[in-house]
């Protein structure tokens, strides 16, 4: 299925779209150009996305096999901690000091909050560790934060 509207021919495209394309053609013909761009005809064609494209079925099958990234399956509370740790913007001692905040709270466990504190904190480490499986702490943190 295609629309060939050069010379007034059209097929299987809505009138509204054809009018838009014709308007663009006229603007193109009358518009100013850089010296190296020559005036010429515009050919517009619409081709359905899945019409006899070699390999398309295989690409669709492989795409359906893909899984969403693990971080999208992480509990929201943990994901918030990961994003804060990755960006360095969060309820951390270093963040508050950087912006000159006079007061900030330590973690309920009594330790200063750092970007990776949640992983070692006695109050949150079990949830964080469930998300990373049997990785070693340093590997787990790198994996969680997406850093090498």
C-alpha positions in Angstrom: 0.0 0.0 0.0 1.5 3.3 -0.9 0.6 6.9 -1.7 2.1 8.3 -4.8 0.9 11.9 -4.9 3.3 13.3 -7.5 1.2 14.2 -10.5 -2.0 14.0 -8.5 -2.1 10.2 -8.1 -3.0 8.8 -4.7 -4.0 5.4 -3.4 -4.9 4.0 0.0 -4.0 7.1 2.1 -6.4 9.4 3.8 -7.3 12.6 2.0 -6.2 14.6 5.1 -2.7 13.1 4.9 -2.4 13.7 1.2 -3.3 17.4 1.7 -0.6 17.7 4.3 2.0 16.1 2.0 1.0 18.3 -0.9 1.3 21.4 1.2 4.8 20.3 2.3 5.7 19.7 -1.4 4.7 23.2 -2.3 6.6 24.7 0.6 9.6 22.7 -0.4 9.5 23.9 -4.0 9.2 27.5 -3.0 11.5 27.6 0.0 15.0 28.9 0.1 17.8 26.4 0.1 21.5 26.1 0.8 23.5 26.3 -2.4 24.2 22.6 -2.5 20.6 21.5 -2.1 18.8 21.3 -5.5 15.0 21.7 -5.9 13.3 18.5 -6.9 10.2 16.3 -6.5 9.2 14.8 -3.2 8.0 11.2 -3.2 6.0 10.0 -0.2 5.2 6.4 0.4 3.5 4.6 3.2 4.5 1.1 3.8 3.0 -1.0 6.6 5.6 -1.9 9.2 5.3 -5.6 8.9 4.8 -6.1 5.1 7.1 -8.8 3.8 10.2 -7.5 5.5 12.9 -10.2 5.6 13.7 -11.2 9.2 10.8 -9.3 10.7 9.1 -12.3 12.1 12.3 -13.5 13.7 12.9 -10.0 15.2 9.4 -10.0 16.7 10.0 -13.5 18.2 13.3 -12.4 19.7 11.8 -9.2 21.1 9.1 -11.1 22.8 11.7 -13.4 24.4 13.4 -10.4 26.0 12.9 -9.8 29.7 12.5 -6.4 31.3 15.6 -5.3 33.2 15.8 -6.5 36.8 15.7 -3.0 38.2 12.2 -2.5 36.9 11.1 -5.4 39.0 12.6 -4.1 42.2 10.4 -3.0 45.0 9.8 0.8 44.6 11.3 1.6 48.0 14.6 -0.1 47.0 14.5 1.4 43.5 14.3 4.9 45.1 17.4 4.1 47.1 19.3 2.8 44.0 18.4 5.9 42.0 19.5 8.2 44.8 22.8 6.2 45.3 23.5 6.2 41.5 22.9 10.0 41.2 24.4 11.0 44.5 21.4 13.1 45.2 19.6 11.8 48.3 19.3 11.9 52.0 23.0 11.4 52.5 25.5 13.2 54.8 27.6 14.2 51.8 24.6 15.6 50.0 23.5 17.7 52.9 27.1 19.0 53.5 27.5 19.8 49.8 24.4 22.0 49.9 25.2 23.5 53.3 22.3 22.1 55.2 22.8 22.7 58.9 20.9 19.7 60.1 20.3 16.2 58.8 19.4 12.9 60.3 21.5 9.9 60.7 20.1 6.5 59.9 17.9 4.9 62.5 20.7 2.4 63.1 22.8 5.4 64.3 25.2 5.5 61.3 25.7 8.4 58.9 23.8 7.9 55.7 25.9 7.3 52.6 24.8 6.4 49.0 25.5 2.7 49.7 24.6 2.6 53.4 21.2 0.9 52.7 23.0 -2.2 51.6 24.9 -2.6 54.8 22.4 -1.1 57.2 21.0 -3.7 59.7 17.5 -2.3 59.0 17.5 -2.6 55.2 20.3 -4.9 54.1 18.0 -8.0 54.0 15.7 -6.5 51.4 18.6 -5.2 49.3 20.4 -8.5 49.4 17.3 -10.4 48.3 17.4 -8.3 45.1 21.0 -9.2 44.2 21.0 -12.9 45.1 24.3 -14.5 46.1 26.7 -11.8 44.8 29.5 -10.5 47.1 28.7 -7.1 48.6 31.1 -5.1 46.4 29.9 -6.9 43.2 26.3 -6.5 44.4 26.6 -2.8 44.9 28.3 -2.4 41.4 25.5 -4.5 39.9 22.7 -2.6 41.7 24.2 0.8 40.7 25.1 -0.2 37.2 28.8 0.7 37.7 31.8 -1.3 36.7 
